[in-house]
């Protein structure tokens, strides 16, 4: 025993991939069927395959989204979320948004991360409508999601939240998102937030901190 | 003549090229890597004899053999490494991890270790040496060492097992004399070289694998420990997350993954549990289900 010495002609059999593409060998129909397999490894493989299939169509996106909460295996859930992030179509982004209102914080975070891993031009249109949602928690998640995108309008979206959102916590989420990236052009919006909530010591603290970070000190 | 302006590829062309490479290989290049990418693309376009990037991309996409894509990948990956690099992680393997894995295994059963992104072979051979030298139970188990890389040229060198002084600098003298033989003749013309002994060369199973391709990674299953150090730095966030999913599938329940010292699994995936050992932090696949 000890180290296994390989013999000629033995060893791990890695398939040669003639077309150097990925995921092409599993058809969408097979992958869709695989999503319902009893073996979680097969379901994960099916999700990977759908994620690599470009845009696999509305039925596949619905099937993937259905697995997010319907599958008890965390590995499958992660594979599904990763697949939707890779598909990155408007439909895939839209399929993720409803999960932002769930109680499961780990799920919410994973969904938010998946949206942020899509191109900003796809994720933003899915998140922006949430800024007008009646639930301030959802508005906070939208702010967090938008705050993580690389998009030329990002600072403007967050500035608008600071200037207009009625809920102080939503405004503070925007301050936090802006402070992380340092967006000096939003300084005036920051001052306005401080004036809108003059009696709130945490707003004063957060605005001061962000102001210092914008000014580099 | 390759038609690349002195200032490099136009932004749209550069983006198209990076998108292609990301989709086919998982390798992610940003604008910050332009100096690195532009020079290599120009060299390959000249070698192939195409004038525009569009023509070159067509070669990459449609060449049946995939040879040109492989050549480009070989140029685009950096393979600087040496024996016993980040040795504290190898210490962790032989002082903690293997004992824990062996606790529930009958003597005679198999343990599988995979060095993913092995470059010229220093890592898997270092693992082999550490096992032979420092794991007292090495003869009680069948230990299989697998090693893979996306770069076919470095794999050839890994199989050959010939190293220069720089690669061996971290190796104690007694291990050098025990596991290496001096190379004489033309191969040593540019400086001293040593070849790793045949027994160790036969103990590592090298294969060409693109870890961004699920079909290829599917060949790796039931792995107990994966070393994937300083490989995922070439991937973007989503690529890293996908790779983490691949490793999750490859690992046996309770298997471990070891990343480079600057890398953190918690920033890639929630599927693994961090495990703090006296020598290092590794990430473990839970026995049933995931970590989240």
Interface residues (C-beta under 8 A of the other chain):
Chain A: X1 X2 X3 X4 X5 X6 X11 X12 X13 X14 X15 X17 X18 X19 X20 X21 X22 X23 X25 X41 X44 X45 X48 X49 X51 X52 X72 X73 X74 X75 X77 X78 X79 X82 X85 X86 X106 X110 X117
Chain B: X23 X24 X64 X66 X69 X108 X110 X128 X131 X132 X138 X139 X140 X141 X142 X143 X144 X145 X146 X148 X199 X200 X202 X203 X204 X205 X207 X208 X209 X210 X212 X213 X214 X215 X216 X218 X219 X220 X237 X238 X241 X242 X245 X246 X248 X249 X269 X270 X271 X289 X290 X291 X292
